[in-house]
Structure formats: C-alpha cells, structure tokens
Amino acid sequence: MIWDVGISTVLVVVMFAAAVLYRSAYLHRKKVWNLSVQQVINLIIIPGIIFPFVYAYLRSVQQLPRNPYAFFPDALLVNIILLAFMFAYGGTAIHAVTKMMSVYLRQEKGDLAEVNRFFHLQFSHTLSYAGALVAFMGLVLLELNHLPAGDKGSLVWGVIKAVGLGLAVLLGMRGYTRNFGDDYQGRWRDLRLVFLVFWVGFIFFLLGVRRLRPELTDYQLLLPAVGVFGVMILLSTVLVVRRVGRGWQVRVQSKALEQYFRREDVD
C-alpha cells in the first residue's frame, strides 16, 4: 500500500529533490500557464505529494495509545499543524504570483515594485519557511504524544535521513539569498521571524524530549528532526557570529580612521 512508505522517507526525498531542482536555471526560465516550471513544482506537485502522506500519518498517529507523560493536547497540535500547512501553502502561492510579476517589475523603482519585492521575498518566504517549520515540529510533538508503534527503525538509516533532510533545509534557505543580479535578492536578516519561530518551537521540543525521554529510533521523525534542528542551530550561530564579527570590524576601522585623522590634525 502506498501509505506504508515512511513519512520521514517521503519528506527527505521530496524536500531534497525540491532543494536541488530549485537551483536549475532551466526550470526557472521554462514557462507553463505564465508560471515557471519551478513555481508549478512548488505550488502543485510538492504539496500534492506531501499533504496526503502527512494527513494519513497524522491520522495513524492519533490511533496509537497516548503517552501518559504527554503534555500537549492532540487537538491543539493537529490544529496547529493544519494551520501551519495553510500558512506555508499561502506563502508559496504568494511567491508564485509575485515571482511572475517580478519579471515585469525588476527594473522599476516605484511603489508597486517595492511592494511586489517585499511580498516576493521577505513576506512569502517567511510565511512558507515558518509555516513548514511549525508543521514539522507539530508532527514531531504529536508523535511524542503517543507510544511508539512497536517496530524500532534503523539507526543508520535514520541518520542518513537526518542528514538528507538537514541538507535540504540548508539548501532551501540558502537559495533565498541567491544573487539574481538585481534588487530581487533575499538577505538573511529578512528571515529573523523564521529563526524566532524555530527557537520557540525548539524549546517546546526540548521540554517534550526531557519529559518523555524517547529513544532516537522509536519514532519516524525524531532523528530527521535532529538533522533539521542541527542545521537551524548552526545557521543561527554562524549568522550571530558573523554579525558580531562585522560589528567588531567596523569599530576597529572607525578607531583606525579616527586615529589617522588625529595624526593629520597634529601634522
């Protein structure tokens, strides 16, 4: 049966393929229904594959015995997951439309171009990334709310899926800062809300793991979650260190210039 395929395997394969395909210039140029093939993939094909699997898995998890140490109501998590999926898909739809309009507005400098640039870059990507993260973390917490199905997974295969999904997240977010040769280029600071959402969700995840103490191979999404969270923590750390380093470099240069001009005044 098609639903017997593990949800973690589906997520890894689809998301990694999506991240790799996003880097194809041909898919960005080729048009279908006035949309690039890349936008059709993001808007129709990927959601059409992922959502049925996620919904079927969500229903199957709810049928498992409830963990006596769970501290999140299932109904709350299910509503959060579905709402997050709606936001993620809404961000994808907004991106598809504004991406199409950006072809005609790239060289414009008026208010319309600025509004389109905002929705095309910061707004749509924040909505999509944050929505996808919340939905994923909700699924992980929903798993922890219930006792394992019984069959332990392979640790090696779990690590491979964790690395694959982590790389998919890294490639996907790195693609946002891709240089398109004009002002339509994202910047890491645009995604501050995404990182904030991640850290809030990560705290809840740590609370759940501390209370329930699951083994890494007990649940399908636990090891892949470690891969995703590891990438997000790494990105957060690198960006903070880089920002602090730039601030220190600016201060050093300012002091050097100040000392230079003081010597000029003395001379």
MODELLER restraints for C-alpha pairs under 7 A, 6 or more apart:
rsr = mdl.restraints
at = mdl.atoms
rsr.add(forms.Gaussian(group=physical.xy_distance, feature=features.Distance(at['CA:3:A'], at['CA:53:A']), mean=6.71, stdev=0.5))
rsr.add(forms.Gaussian(group=physical.xy_distance, feature=features.Distance(at['CA:7:A'], at['CA:53:A']), mean=6.53, stdev=0.5))
rsr.add(forms.Gaussian(group=physical.xy_distance, feature=features.Distance(at['CA:7:A'], at['CA:54:A']), mean=6.80, stdev=0.5))
rsr.add(forms.Gaussian(group=physical.xy_distance, feature=features.Distance(at['CA:7:A'], at['CA:57:A']), mean=6.88, stdev=0.5))
rsr.add(forms.Gaussian(group=physical.xy_distance, feature=features.Distance(at['CA:8:A'], at['CA:220:A']), mean=5.95, stdev=0.5))
rsr.add(forms.Gaussian(group=physical.xy_distance, feature=features.Distance(at['CA:8:A'], at['CA:221:A']), mean=5.78, stdev=0.5))
rsr.add(forms.Gaussian(group=physical.xy_distance, feature=features.Distance(at['CA:9:A'], at['CA:161:A']), mean=6.94, stdev=0.5))
rsr.add(forms.Gaussian(group=physical.xy_distance, feature=features.Distance(at['CA:12:A'], at['CA:161:A']), mean=6.21, stdev=0.5))
rsr.add(forms.Gaussian(group=physical.xy_distance, feature=features.Distance(at['CA:12:A'], at['CA:164:A']), mean=6.03, stdev=0.5))
rsr.add(forms.Gaussian(group=physical.xy_distance, feature=features.Distance(at['CA:12:A'], at['CA:165:A']), mean=4.96, stdev=0.5))
rsr.add(forms.Gaussian(group=physical.xy_distance, feature=features.Distance(at['CA:15:A'], at['CA:168:A']), mean=5.87, stdev=0.5))
rsr.add(forms.Gaussian(group=physical.xy_distance, feature=features.Distance(at['CA:16:A'], at['CA:164:A']), mean=6.71, stdev=0.5))
rsr.add(forms.Gaussian(group=physical.xy_distance, feature=features.Distance(at['CA:16:A'], at['CA:165:A']), mean=6.54, stdev=0.5))
rsr.add(forms.Gaussian(group=physical.xy_distance, feature=features.Distance(at['CA:16:A'], at['CA:168:A']), mean=4.54, stdev=0.5))
rsr.add(forms.Gaussian(group=physical.xy_distance, feature=features.Distance(at['CA:19:A'], at['CA:168:A']), mean=5.64, stdev=0.5))
rsr.add(forms.Gaussian(group=physical.xy_distance, feature=features.Distance(at['CA:19:A'], at['CA:171:A']), mean=5.77, stdev=0.5))
rsr.add(forms.Gaussian(group=physical.xy_distance, feature=features.Distance(at['CA:19:A'], at['CA:172:A']), mean=5.17, stdev=0.5))
rsr.add(forms.Gaussian(group=physical.xy_distance, feature=features.Distance(at['CA:22:A'], at['CA:38:A']), mean=6.64, stdev=0.5))
rsr.add(forms.Gaussian(group=physical.xy_distance, feature=features.Distance(at['CA:27:A'], at['CA:36:A']), mean=6.51, stdev=0.5))
rsr.add(forms.Gaussian(group=physical.xy_distance, feature=features.Distance(at['CA:27:A'], at['CA:37:A']), mean=5.16, stdev=0.5))
rsr.add(forms.Gaussian(group=physical.xy_distance, feature=features.Distance(at['CA:27:A'], at['CA:38:A']), mean=5.11, stdev=0.5))
rsr.add(forms.Gaussian(group=physical.xy_distance, feature=features.Distance(at['CA:28:A'], at['CA:36:A']), mean=5.32, stdev=0.5))
rsr.add(forms.Gaussian(group=physical.xy_distance, feature=features.Distance(at['CA:28:A'], at['CA:37:A']), mean=6.33, stdev=0.5))
rsr.add(forms.Gaussian(group=physical.xy_distance, feature=features.Distance(at['CA:28:A'], at['CA:38:A']), mean=5.46, stdev=0.5))
rsr.add(forms.Gaussian(group=physical.xy_distance, feature=features.Distance(at['CA:29:A'], at['CA:36:A']), mean=6.08, stdev=0.5))
rsr.add(forms.Gaussian(group=physical.xy_distance, feature=features.Distance(at['CA:30:A'], at['CA:36:A']), mean=5.41, stdev=0.5))
rsr.add(forms.Gaussian(group=physical.xy_distance, feature=features.Distance(at['CA:30:A'], at['CA:37:A']), mean=5.75, stdev=0.5))
rsr.add(forms.Gaussian(group=physical.xy_distance, feature=features.Distance(at['CA:31:A'], at['CA:37:A']), mean=5.77, stdev=0.5))
rsr.add(forms.Gaussian(group=physical.xy_distance, feature=features.Distance(at['CA:35:A'], at['CA:100:A']), mean=6.28, stdev=0.5))
rsr.add(forms.Gaussian(group=physical.xy_distance, feature=features.Distance(at['CA:39:A'], at['CA:96:A']), mean=5.67, stdev=0.5))
rsr.add(forms.Gaussian(group=physical.xy_distance, feature=features.Distance(at['CA:42:A'], at['CA:92:A']), mean=6.97, stdev=0.5))
rsr.add(forms.Gaussian(group=physical.xy_distance, feature=features.Distance(at['CA:43:A'], at['CA:92:A']), mean=6.19, stdev=0.5))
rsr.add(forms.Gaussian(group=physical.xy_distance, feature=features.Distance(at['CA:43:A'], at['CA:93:A']), mean=6.33, stdev=0.5))
rsr.add(forms.Gaussian(group=physical.xy_distance, feature=features.Distance(at['CA:61:A'], at['CA:143:A']), mean=6.45, stdev=0.5))
rsr.add(forms.Gaussian(group=physical.xy_distance, feature=features.Distance(at['CA:64:A'], at['CA:146:A']), mean=6.02, stdev=0.5))
rsr.add(forms.Gaussian(group=physical.xy_distance, feature=features.Distance(at['CA:64:A'], at['CA:147:A']), mean=6.54, stdev=0.5))
rsr.add(forms.Gaussian(group=physical.xy_distance, feature=features.Distance(at['CA:64:A'], at['CA:149:A']), mean=6.96, stdev=0.5))
rsr.add(forms.Gaussian(group=physical.xy_distance, feature=features.Distance(at['CA:65:A'], at['CA:146:A']), mean=5.68, stdev=0.5))
rsr.add(forms.Gaussian(group=physical.xy_distance, feature=features.Distance(at['CA:65:A'], at['CA:147:A']), mean=5.69, stdev=0.5))
rsr.add(forms.Gaussian(group=physical.xy_distance, feature=features.Distance(at['CA:66:A'], at['CA:145:A']), mean=6.08, stdev=0.5))
rsr.add(forms.Gaussian(group=physical.xy_distance, feature=features.Distance(at['CA:66:A'], at['CA:146:A']), mean=4.22, stdev=0.5))
rsr.add(forms.Gaussian(group=physical.xy_distance, feature=features.Distance(at['CA:66:A'], at['CA:147:A']), mean=5.94, stdev=0.5))
rsr.add(forms.Gaussian(group=physical.xy_distance, feature=features.Distance(at['CA:67:A'], at['CA:145:A']), mean=5.33, stdev=0.5))
rsr.add(forms.Gaussian(group=physical.xy_distance, feature=features.Distance(at['CA:67:A'], at['CA:146:A']), mean=4.47, stdev=0.5))
rsr.add(forms.Gaussian(group=physical.xy_distance, feature=features.Distance(at['CA:67:A'], at['CA:147:A']), mean=5.18, stdev=0.5))
rsr.add(forms.Gaussian(group=physical.xy_distance, feature=features.Distance(at['CA:69:A'], at['CA:211:A']), mean=6.96, stdev=0.5))
rsr.add(forms.Gaussian(group=physical.xy_distance, feature=features.Distance(at['CA:69:A'], at['CA:212:A']), mean=6.16, stdev=0.5))
rsr.add(forms.Gaussian(group=physical.xy_distance, feature=features.Distance(at['CA:70:A'], at['CA:145:A']), mean=4.86, stdev=0.5))
rsr.add(forms.Gaussian(group=physical.xy_distance, feature=features.Distance(at['CA:74:A'], at['CA:142:A']), mean=6.64, stdev=0.5))
rsr.add(forms.Gaussian(group=physical.xy_distance, feature=features.Distance(at['CA:77:A'], at['CA:138:A']), mean=5.79, stdev=0.5))
rsr.add(forms.Gaussian(group=physical.xy_distance, feature=features.Distance(at['CA:77:A'], at['CA:142:A']), mean=6.47, stdev=0.5))
rsr.add(forms.Gaussian(group=physical.xy_distance, feature=features.Distance(at['CA:80:A'], at['CA:138:A']), mean=6.88, stdev=0.5))
rsr.add(forms.Gaussian(group=physical.xy_distance, feature=features.Distance(at['CA:81:A'], at['CA:134:A']), mean=6.88, stdev=0.5))
rsr.add(forms.Gaussian(group=physical.xy_distance, feature=features.Distance(at['CA:81:A'], at['CA:135:A']), mean=4.43, stdev=0.5))
rsr.add(forms.Gaussian(group=physical.xy_distance, feature=features.Distance(at['CA:81:A'], at['CA:138:A']), mean=5.59, stdev=0.5))
rsr.add(forms.Gaussian(group=physical.xy_distance, feature=features.Distance(at['CA:81:A'], at['CA:139:A']), mean=6.93, stdev=0.5))
rsr.add(forms.Gaussian(group=physical.xy_distance, feature=features.Distance(at['CA:84:A'], at['CA:131:A']), mean=4.47, stdev=0.5))
rsr.add(forms.Gaussian(group=physical.xy_distance, feature=features.Distance(at['CA:84:A'], at['CA:132:A']), mean=6.58, stdev=0.5))
rsr.add(forms.Gaussian(group=physical.xy_distance, feature=features.Distance(at['CA:84:A'], at['CA:134:A']), mean=5.99, stdev=0.5))
rsr.add(forms.Gaussian(group=physical.xy_distance, feature=features.Distance(at['CA:84:A'], at['CA:135:A']), mean=5.24, stdev=0.5))
rsr.add(forms.Gaussian(group=physical.xy_distance, feature=features.Distance(at['CA:85:A'], at['CA:131:A']), mean=5.97, stdev=0.5))
rsr.add(forms.Gaussian(group=physical.xy_distance, feature=features.Distance(at['CA:85:A'], at['CA:132:A']), mean=6.44, stdev=0.5))
rsr.add(forms.Gaussian(group=physical.xy_distance, feature=features.Distance(at['CA:85:A'], at['CA:135:A']), mean=6.07, stdev=0.5))
rsr.add(forms.Gaussian(group=physical.xy_distance, feature=features.Distance(at['CA:87:A'], at['CA:127:A']), mean=6.03, stdev=0.5))
rsr.add(forms.Gaussian(group=physical.xy_distance, feature=features.Distance(at['CA:87:A'], at['CA:128:A']), mean=6.60, stdev=0.5))
rsr.add(forms.Gaussian(group=physical.xy_distance, feature=features.Distance(at['CA:87:A'], at['CA:131:A']), mean=5.44, stdev=0.5))
rsr.add(forms.Gaussian(group=physical.xy_distance, feature=features.Distance(at['CA:88:A'], at['CA:127:A']), mean=5.68, stdev=0.5))
rsr.add(forms.Gaussian(group=physical.xy_distance, feature=features.Distance(at['CA:88:A'], at['CA:128:A']), mean=3.89, stdev=0.5))
rsr.add(forms.Gaussian(group=physical.xy_distance, feature=features.Distance(at['CA:88:A'], at['CA:129:A']), mean=6.77, stdev=0.5))
rsr.add(forms.Gaussian(group=physical.xy_distance, feature=features.Distance(at['CA:88:A'], at['CA:131:A']), mean=4.43, stdev=0.5))
rsr.add(forms.Gaussian(group=physical.xy_distance, feature=features.Distance(at['CA:88:A'], at['CA:132:A']), mean=5.64, stdev=0.5))
rsr.add(forms.Gaussian(group=physical.xy_distance, feature=features.Distance(at['CA:89:A'], at['CA:128:A']), mean=6.59, stdev=0.5))
rsr.add(forms.Gaussian(group=physical.xy_distance, feature=features.Distance(at['CA:91:A'], at['CA:124:A']), mean=4.30, stdev=0.5))
rsr.add(forms.Gaussian(group=physical.xy_distance, feature=features.Distance(at['CA:91:A'], at['CA:125:A']), mean=6.38, stdev=0.5))
rsr.add(forms.Gaussian(group=physical.xy_distance, feature=features.Distance(at['CA:91:A'], at['CA:127:A']), mean=4.95, stdev=0.5))
rsr.add(forms.Gaussian(group=physical.xy_distance, feature=features.Distance(at['CA:91:A'], at['CA:128:A']), mean=4.71, stdev=0.5))
rsr.add(forms.Gaussian(group=physical.xy_distance, feature=features.Distance(at['CA:92:A'], at['CA:124:A']), mean=6.49, stdev=0.5))
rsr.add(forms.Gaussian(group=physical.xy_distance, feature=features.Distance(at['CA:92:A'], at['CA:128:A']), mean=6.05, stdev=0.5))
rsr.add(forms.Gaussian(group=physical.xy_distance, feature=features.Distance(at['CA:94:A'], at['CA:124:A']), mean=5.90, stdev=0.5))
rsr.add(forms.Gaussian(group=physical.xy_distance, feature=features.Distance(at['CA:95:A'], at['CA:120:A']), mean=5.12, stdev=0.5))
rsr.add(forms.Gaussian(group=physical.xy_distance, feature=features.Distance(at['CA:95:A'], at['CA:124:A']), mean=5.37, stdev=0.5))
rsr.add(forms.Gaussian(group=physical.xy_distance, feature=features.Distance(at['CA:98:A'], at['CA:116:A']), mean=5.98, stdev=0.5))
rsr.add(forms.Gaussian(group=physical.xy_distance, feature=features.Distance(at['CA:98:A'], at['CA:119:A']), mean=6.76, stdev=0.5))
rsr.add(forms.Gaussian(group=physical.xy_distance, feature=features.Distance(at['CA:98:A'], at['CA:120:A']), mean=5.04, stdev=0.5))
rsr.add(forms.Gaussian(group=physical.xy_distance, feature=features.Distance(at['CA:99:A'], at['CA:120:A']), mean=6.03, stdev=0.5))
rsr.add(forms.Gaussian(group=physical.xy_distance, feature=features.Distance(at['CA:105:A'], at['CA:113:A']), mean=5.58, stdev=0.5))
rsr.add(forms.Gaussian(group=physical.xy_distance, feature=features.Distance(at['CA:117:A'], at['CA:184:A']), mean=6.56, stdev=0.5))
rsr.add(forms.Gaussian(group=physical.xy_distance, feature=features.Distance(at['CA:121:A'], at['CA:186:A']), mean=6.02, stdev=0.5))
rsr.add(forms.Gaussian(group=physical.xy_distance, feature=features.Distance(at['CA:122:A'], at['CA:190:A']), mean=5.55, stdev=0.5))
rsr.add(forms.Gaussian(group=physical.xy_distance, feature=features.Distance(at['CA:126:A'], at['CA:191:A']), mean=6.00, stdev=0.5))
rsr.add(forms.Gaussian(group=physical.xy_distance, feature=features.Distance(at['CA:126:A'], at['CA:193:A']), mean=6.94, stdev=0.5))
rsr.add(forms.Gaussian(group=physical.xy_distance, feature=features.Distance(at['CA:126:A'], at['CA:194:A']), mean=5.94, stdev=0.5))
rsr.add(forms.Gaussian(group=physical.xy_distance, feature=features.Distance(at['CA:129:A'], at['CA:194:A']), mean=6.50, stdev=0.5))
rsr.add(forms.Gaussian(group=physical.xy_distance, feature=features.Distance(at['CA:130:A'], at['CA:194:A']), mean=4.99, stdev=0.5))
rsr.add(forms.Gaussian(group=physical.xy_distance, feature=features.Distance(at['CA:130:A'], at['CA:197:A']), mean=6.49, stdev=0.5))
rsr.add(forms.Gaussian(group=physical.xy_distance, feature=features.Distance(at['CA:133:A'], at['CA:198:A']), mean=6.86, stdev=0.5))
rsr.add(forms.Gaussian(group=physical.xy_distance, feature=features.Distance(at['CA:137:A'], at['CA:201:A']), mean=6.69, stdev=0.5))
rsr.add(forms.Gaussian(group=physical.xy_distance, feature=features.Distance(at['CA:140:A'], at['CA:221:A']), mean=5.93, stdev=0.5))
rsr.add(forms.Gaussian(group=physical.xy_distance, feature=features.Distance(at['CA:140:A'], at['CA:222:A']), mean=6.53, stdev=0.5))
rsr.add(forms.Gaussian(group=physical.xy_distance, feature=features.Distance(at['CA:141:A'], at['CA:205:A']), mean=6.81, stdev=0.5))
rsr.add(forms.Gaussian(group=physical.xy_distance, feature=features.Distance(at['CA:143:A'], at['CA:219:A']), mean=6.85, stdev=0.5))
rsr.add(forms.Gaussian(group=physical.xy_distance, feature=features.Distance(at['CA:148:A'], at['CA:218:A']), mean=5.77, stdev=0.5))
rsr.add(forms.Gaussian(group=physical.xy_distance, feature=features.Distance(at['CA:148:A'], at['CA:219:A']), mean=6.23, stdev=0.5))
rsr.add(forms.Gaussian(group=physical.xy_distance, feature=features.Distance(at['CA:152:A'], at['CA:217:A']), mean=5.52, stdev=0.5))
rsr.add(forms.Gaussian(group=physical.xy_distance, feature=features.Distance(at['CA:152:A'], at['CA:218:A']), mean=5.33, stdev=0.5))
rsr.add(forms.Gaussian(group=physical.xy_distance, feature=features.Distance(at['CA:153:A'], at['CA:217:A']), mean=5.11, stdev=0.5))
rsr.add(forms.Gaussian(group=physical.xy_distance, feature=features.Distance(at['CA:153:A'], at['CA:218:A']), mean=6.75, stdev=0.5))
rsr.add(forms.Gaussian(group=physical.xy_distance, feature=features.Distance(at['CA:154:A'], at['CA:217:A']), mean=6.71, stdev=0.5))
rsr.add(forms.Gaussian(group=physical.xy_distance, feature=features.Distance(at['CA:155:A'], at['CA:217:A']), mean=6.13, stdev=0.5))
rsr.add(forms.Gaussian(group=physical.xy_distance, feature=features.Distance(at['CA:158:A'], at['CA:223:A']), mean=5.76, stdev=0.5))
rsr.add(forms.Gaussian(group=physical.xy_distance, feature=features.Distance(at['CA:158:A'], at['CA:224:A']), mean=6.90, stdev=0.5))
rsr.add(forms.Gaussian(group=physical.xy_distance, feature=features.Distance(at['CA:159:A'], at['CA:223:A']), mean=6.47, stdev=0.5))
rsr.add(forms.Gaussian(group=physical.xy_distance, feature=features.Distance(at['CA:161:A'], at['CA:224:A']), mean=5.80, stdev=0.5))
rsr.add(forms.Gaussian(group=physical.xy_distance, feature=features.Distance(at['CA:162:A'], at['CA:223:A']), mean=5.58, stdev=0.5))
rsr.add(forms.Gaussian(group=physical.xy_distance, feature=features.Distance(at['CA:162:A'], at['CA:224:A']), mean=3.80, stdev=0.5))
rsr.add(forms.Gaussian(group=physical.xy_distance, feature=features.Distance(at['CA:162:A'], at['CA:225:A']), mean=6.86, stdev=0.5))
rsr.add(forms.Gaussian(group=physical.xy_distance, feature=features.Distance(at['CA:162:A'], at['CA:226:A']), mean=6.56, stdev=0.5))
rsr.add(forms.Gaussian(group=physical.xy_distance, feature=features.Distance(at['CA:162:A'], at['CA:227:A']), mean=4.35, stdev=0.5))
rsr.add(forms.Gaussian(group=physical.xy_distance, feature=features.Distance(at['CA:163:A'], at['CA:227:A']), mean=5.62, stdev=0.5))
rsr.add(forms.Gaussian(group=physical.xy_distance, feature=features.Distance(at['CA:165:A'], at['CA:224:A']), mean=6.33, stdev=0.5))
rsr.add(forms.Gaussian(group=physical.xy_distance, feature=features.Distance(at['CA:165:A'], at['CA:227:A']), mean=6.54, stdev=0.5))
rsr.add(forms.Gaussian(group=physical.xy_distance, feature=features.Distance(at['CA:165:A'], at['CA:228:A']), mean=6.35, stdev=0.5))
rsr.add(forms.Gaussian(group=physical.xy_distance, feature=features.Distance(at['CA:166:A'], at['CA:227:A']), mean=4.74, stdev=0.5))
rsr.add(forms.Gaussian(group=physical.xy_distance, feature=features.Distance(at['CA:166:A'], at['CA:228:A']), mean=4.49, stdev=0.5))
rsr.add(forms.Gaussian(group=physical.xy_distance, feature=features.Distance(at['CA:166:A'], at['CA:231:A']), mean=5.80, stdev=0.5))
rsr.add(forms.Gaussian(group=physical.xy_distance, feature=features.Distance(at['CA:169:A'], at['CA:228:A']), mean=6.74, stdev=0.5))
rsr.add(forms.Gaussian(group=physical.xy_distance, feature=features.Distance(at['CA:170:A'], at['CA:231:A']), mean=6.58, stdev=0.5))
rsr.add(forms.Gaussian(group=physical.xy_distance, feature=features.Distance(at['CA:176:A'], at['CA:186:A']), mean=5.34, stdev=0.5))
rsr.add(forms.Gaussian(group=physical.xy_distance, feature=features.Distance(at['CA:177:A'], at['CA:185:A']), mean=5.87, stdev=0.5))
rsr.add(forms.Gaussian(group=physical.xy_distance, feature=features.Distance(at['CA:177:A'], at['CA:186:A']), mean=4.50, stdev=0.5))
rsr.add(forms.Gaussian(group=physical.xy_distance, feature=features.Distance(at['CA:177:A'], at['CA:187:A']), mean=5.36, stdev=0.5))
rsr.add(forms.Gaussian(group=physical.xy_distance, feature=features.Distance(at['CA:177:A'], at['CA:188:A']), mean=6.85, stdev=0.5))
rsr.add(forms.Gaussian(group=physical.xy_distance, feature=features.Distance(at['CA:178:A'], at['CA:185:A']), mean=6.31, stdev=0.5))
rsr.add(forms.Gaussian(group=physical.xy_distance, feature=features.Distance(at['CA:179:A'], at['CA:185:A']), mean=5.61, stdev=0.5))
rsr.add(forms.Gaussian(group=physical.xy_distance, feature=features.Distance(at['CA:216:A'], at['CA:222:A']), mean=6.00, stdev=0.5))
rsr.add(forms.Gaussian(group=physical.xy_distance, feature=features.Distance(at['CA:216:A'], at['CA:223:A']), mean=5.90, stdev=0.5))
